[in-house]
Every structure is written in C-alpha cells, then in structure tokens.
C-alpha cells in the first residue's frame, strides 16, 4: 500500500504541514512509515472532520 504524503494529508485536513509533524512528535499521531525517497507515507491515517 502506497499511502499519501504528509503534505497531502495536511492539505486534506486543512492544516499546516508543521501541524502534522507536531502531532507525530507529541504522539498524537503515529509516525508514518517512510517511502524509498524518505517521504512520509500517511496512508494509515484518515483525515478527521474539517474545522469550521
């Protein structure tokens, strides 16, 4: 399974990429596996509801 990148996840969730990284760092989200090109493959995480 290929998954999406952290940037794609951030865009889909309407948050900044640094927010995704911060969530990984504090343990709110599991750190995703890396692709061969060292990109985050975030296919294991579904974006939640969008903020108002």
C-alpha positions in Angstrom: 0.0 0.0 0.0 1.4 3.3 -1.0 -0.4 5.9 1.1 -0.4 9.6 0.8 2.3 12.1 1.8 2.3 14.2 4.9 1.8 17.2 2.8 -1.2 15.7 1.1 -2.7 14.8 4.5 -2.1 18.3 5.8 -3.9 19.8 2.7 -6.8 17.3 3.0 -7.2 18.2 6.7 -6.8 21.9 6.1 -3.8 22.2 8.4 -0.2 23.2 8.1 2.4 20.5 7.4 4.1 21.5 10.6 0.9 20.7 12.5 1.1 17.1 11.2 4.8 16.9 12.2 3.9 18.3 15.7 1.2 15.7 16.1 3.7 13.0 15.3 6.3 14.4 17.7 3.9 14.6 20.7 2.5 11.1 20.0 -1.0 12.2 18.9 -0.4 10.5 15.6 1.9 7.5 15.0 5.0 8.3 13.0 4.3 7.0 9.5 6.5 4.6 7.5 8.8 6.2 5.0 8.9 5.7 1.3 12.1 4.8 -0.5 12.6 8.6 -1.1 12.2 9.3 2.6 8.7 10.8 2.3 6.1 10.1 4.9 3.6 7.6 3.7 0.5 8.6 5.7 -2.0 6.1 4.3 -2.6 4.6 7.7 -4.2 7.9 8.9 -7.5 9.2 7.7 -8.1 13.0 8.0 -10.7 13.8 10.6 -13.6 16.3 10.2 -12.7 19.7 8.9 -12.6 22.7 11.2 -15.1 25.5 10.9 
